[in-house]
């Protein structure tokens, strides 16, 4: 059910008061909601624990690092506190992992959206819907996760600066710049010093990394230069190699958890013996990861023949960038991509459920955030297209709740 106009306006005003960009003009949010069945969330929780166990093994990590960038080779202990798993929930039932993001944006925005919509829509009267965390409680939980990571890495709370890092273009024009500002505010409320900036603002002095001459100890990384290859990342690379700074996510976690080529190993049993994947784990993985293939010269023809079954994604793309429609794919196109070093995966197409917004169809998905195997946040998005993400109105981010 859609919020009536007066309640929707009050909802949008409350979102902005809580710190979000102007809604719906700058950040589109659907004034409807979705409820995820408890059985689906139980499957997802079981899958995430399996995912963490498998990707944390030395055999898996060694295999994942064979062709990884040099900076990813050093094993690191950090665990990102805002890792996100993106699922499609096909109409016939079940849940399918589309991709994993070790730096999933939107977790603070989702907390604000879910809490304020729950109030605006009067969902507290619906006993079958679990109430989301109050914003103050959610902030405390996130601060606790950061503190847990800091103590695991340093043995104490960070005494140096906490630095929230993103690429300069994203900070200037990205949809989630305000979320990063909210994260800085959250950290400061905990009593720590915190700043927001880009890699070029960091300086290596031979012993540690500095921001405006203040020593940085804890970096929350939102950069999409996953292997820090740009020149502006030189100070960050030096600090990382020296082991003098906490950074999550980082090249090691990206190479061993987020790289889309790993979806092939998760979806297919061909490498289980080498990777140490057990039969019970294989059943869970194959049930929830759609068939995925890294495109190579030896499978290119077969994938081109079956192109209507697949979505074609760049290995290191994000936010749907570089996604190729099956109609645009053929043998010649795939050969050109390989020849130019543009690596793609083909992932079996998974349908999404449809929702009507004032008579207009949109297609919905689910994002799940978890830390060390425990789910702490849900969100959803409604797209104007079934085959890719288009969040322009009337689509947008979708309030999402767990069923009791």
N, C-alpha and C positions, 0 to 999 in steps of 0.2 A: 504494500500500500504506500502511495506517495504522500509525503507531508503536504498538508494544505498550504497555500501561499503564505499566510501569515506566520505559521510555524516555521516554514522554510526560511523566511526572511530573518526570523529571530535566531534560527540555527546558524545561518551564515554570519550574522552579527556576532554571535557568541564565539564562533571559530576565529574570527579576526581578533576579538578581544583576547583570546587565548594565545595569539601570536602567529596565526597562519596568514599567508598571503590573502589578498582580496578574493573572496569566494562569491560567485563562481567565475568571475571574469579572468582572474589570473590563475586560479587553481580550481578545476572543475570537480565538484562533488555531487554525486547522485543523491537526491533526497528520498531514497528508498534503502532497504537493507536486505542482506542475505543471512541466513542461518545455516551453519554447517552441522550436519548430523554428528552426534557423539561417536557413532561407529566409524565414520570417516576420519575424525580427528584421532581416534584410537589407532587406526591403521597408519596415519601419518606419523604419530608419535613413535610407533614401533619402527617405521621406516627410517626416521631420523636417527634413532639410536643405532640402527644397523649401519646406516651411512657413516656415522661418526666412528663406529668400531672398525669398519672395513677401511676407510680412508686414513685411519690413524695407525695402521699396521706398517711395520718397516718394509715388508715386501711390496705393498702397494706404493708406498712413497718412493722406494728405490726405482720401481718401474715408471712412475710418473715423472721422475726427475731425469730419466735417461736422455730426453731430448729437450729438456727445459733450459731456459736462459741460465747463464753462469751465476747470476745473482740469486737465483732460486735454490741453488744447490745446498746451501747451509741449512740444516734442520733448526727450526725455531720452536719455542715453547708457547708462543702467544696463541690465544683462542679468541677470535673476534666475538664481541658480545652482541653484534647486530647482523649475524648471518641469517640469510633468508632463503627459503625453499619455495619455488613457484610451481603451483599445481594447476592442472585443468581437471575439472570434475565432469567427465562425460555424462551425457543424459542417461546412458544405460547403467550408470553407477560406477562406484570406485573412484580412485584418484590416481593421476599420472603426473610424475615429476617432469616439468618441462626444462627447468634449469635451476642451478644452485648459484646463489650470489653471496660471496663471503663479505660483501659490503653493501647489503641491501638497504636502499634508501627508503624513507617513509615511516620508520617505526615510531617516531615521535608524533608525526602528523596522524598516523593511524590511531594512536592512543587518544589524541584530541578528538578526532572525528567520531570514534566509537563511543567515547564517554558522553560527548555533547549531543549526539544524535539519540542515544539511548534515553537521555533526559527529554529532548524535544519531542520525540515520538511516543513518550510514555510507555516505553518497553518494560519498565519495572513492573507493570501490571501483567506481563506475560511470563508465567512461572516456568515455561519450557525454555526460556532464553537466559543464559548465564549473564549476569551483569558484568560489564567490563570494569577494570580497575579504575578507581578515581584517579584524576591526573596527579595529585600529590603523591599517592601511593605508587603510581607507575614511575614517577621521577625518582622516588626513593629506591625502587627496585633497580632501575638502570644505574643509579649511582652505586648501589651495592655490587652490581656486576663489574663496574669499572674498578672499584676498590678491591674486589676479589682478584681481578687480573693483575692489578698493581702489586698486591701482596705476594702473588705467586711468582712474579718476575723479579721484584726487588726485595721481597721479604718485609716490606713496609709500605705505607701509603706514599705516593709520589711526593718528594720534596722539591723537585724541579717542576718547571712549567709543563702543564698539559696543553698540547697543541692539536687542534682539530684542523686537518689538512685536506684541501681539495684543489683541483686544477683551477687556474686563474679564470678561465672562461666560464667554468661552472659557477664560481663564486660571483661572477658579474652578471651572468645571464641564466643560470640554471634554476630549475623549479624548486630545488631543495636547499638553496642558500639560506633561507629563513630557518629551516630545520636545523642547520648547523649552528646558527646563532642561538637557537633555543638550547642546543646541546651544550654550548659554551656556558650559557646562563645556568643550566642544570649543574654543571661541574663546579661552577663558582659558588652556588648555594651550598655545596658540600664543604666549602672552605678551602678549595684548592685554587691556585692561580691557573687561568686558562685563557687561551687566545685562539683566533681563527685566522688562517692564512694559506698561502700557496707555497709550493716547494721552493720557488725562487727567493722567498723571503727568509729561508733558512741559510745559516752560514756554519761551515765546519772550521774549527780553530785548531785542529790537530789532536784534540782530546775529546771534544764533544760537539754537539750541534747547538747552535744559538739562534734565538729569535730576538732581534733588537737587543743584542748583547745579554740576553737572559738565557741560562742553560735550560734546554728542553730535555725532559726525561720520558714522557709518555705521549705517544702520537696516535691519535684516532684517525685512521686513513680512509678518505673517501675518493682518492684519486682513481681515475680509470686508465692511467698509464700504469698498467699492472706490474710491469717489470722495471719501471723507473728508468726508461731508456733516454728520455729527453735530457738535454744539458742542464736544465734548471733543477734536476734532481740530484746533482752531484753531491751536495752536502748531505742529503738524505741517504744516498748510497754509502758514503763514507761512514756515517754514524751506524748504519745497519751492519756493515762489514766489521766494524769495531765492537759491536755488541753493546754499545753504550746507551742505547735507547730502545724502549719498547715501541713496536709498531705493529698494529693489527688493523685490517689484514695486511699481509706482506707478500712478497714474491713466492716464498715457500708455501704459504697457505693457498695462494692462487694456483700454483702449479699442481698441488696435490689434492685440491678439493674443488676449485671453481672452473678450471679449464674445461671447455666443452668437449674436448676429445675424451675426457674421462667418462662421459655419458655412454660411450660405446662399451667400456668395460662393465659399467653398472648394468647395462641393459642386456648384454649377451654373455653366455657362459664360456665362450671360447678360451678365455685366459684365466679361468678360476683357479686351476692348479698352481699356476705361477704366482698368482696374486694372493693365494691363501684364502679364497672365499669358500666358506663352508656351504653344504647343501641347504641347510635351513636359511642361511643368509641369501643364497641364490634365489630361493622361492620368493622371498620378500622383495628382493631387488627387481627380479623379472616381472613381478606382478605390478610394480609401480613405476618402472622406467620404460618408456616406449622405445621400441627398436631404434637404435641410433648407430650410424656408421660414419667414421672419419673418411672423407672422400679421398681415394687413392687411385692411382692409374689402373690397379688391378680390379677395382670394383666400380669404376666410373660408368662403364657401359650398362651394367646391371641396374645401377641406381637411376640412370637416365631412362631406362625402360620402365621403371616403377615410379617415375617422378611425381605422379599424382598422389602417391601414398605418403609423400614426405614434405616437410618444410626444410628449407636449406638456409643454414645459419653460419655466419662467420665465426671462427674459433674464438676470437677475442672481441667480438661485438658486445654491445650492451644496449638496453632500452629499445630493442628491435632494430637497431641500426645495421644496415647491410643485409637484412633478411631478403631472400629472393623468392618470388612467387614461382610455383612449379611451371607456370606457363612460360616463364622467362628462361627456363633451364633446358638444356639439351647437351648432347655429347660435346659439341664444339665449345659451348660456353664453359662447361666444366673443365675441359682440357686447357682452355685459356686461363682460367682461374689458377689451376695447378701450376701452369708454366710460369705465371707471374708471382708465385709464392703466396697466393691468397687462399688460405686453407679454410675449408668449410666442413660442417657436418650435415648429414641428412638425417632428420629425425621424423619418425612416423607421425603423421598428422593425428592429433587428438582433438575431438570436438569439444566445444564448451557449451554449457547451458545458456539458454536464451532468457532474457528478461525484457518486459515491455515497459517503456517509460513514455507515458502519454501517447501510446500507440506506436512508438518507434522501437524497433527491436535493437537490443544490445546484447553482447556476449560477455559472460562474466568469468573471472578466474579467482584464485585464492593465493595469497602470499602468507607464509607462516615463518615467524621468527622464533629461533630457539637458541639456547646457550647451553652447551655441554649436555645435550640431549633433552632439555626441558623446554617445552613450548611456553613462550610468555606473551606472544602477541599475534593477532590475526588481522589481515586486511584483505580487501578485495578491490578489483577494478572492473569496470564495465566499459567495453570497447564498442565503437560504432561498426567495427568490422570483425568478422569471425576468424580471419586469417592473420591478423596482426593487431598491434596495440594502437588504438586511436581514441584518445581520451577527451576529444573535443565535445562540447555540449551537444546533445543531452547526456552523453556518457561522462565518465569520470571515476574518481575513487568512490568506493562503495562501502558504507558501514557494514561491518561483518562481525557476527557473533557465533559463539558456540552454543549448540543445543544442550540442554540438560537431560 
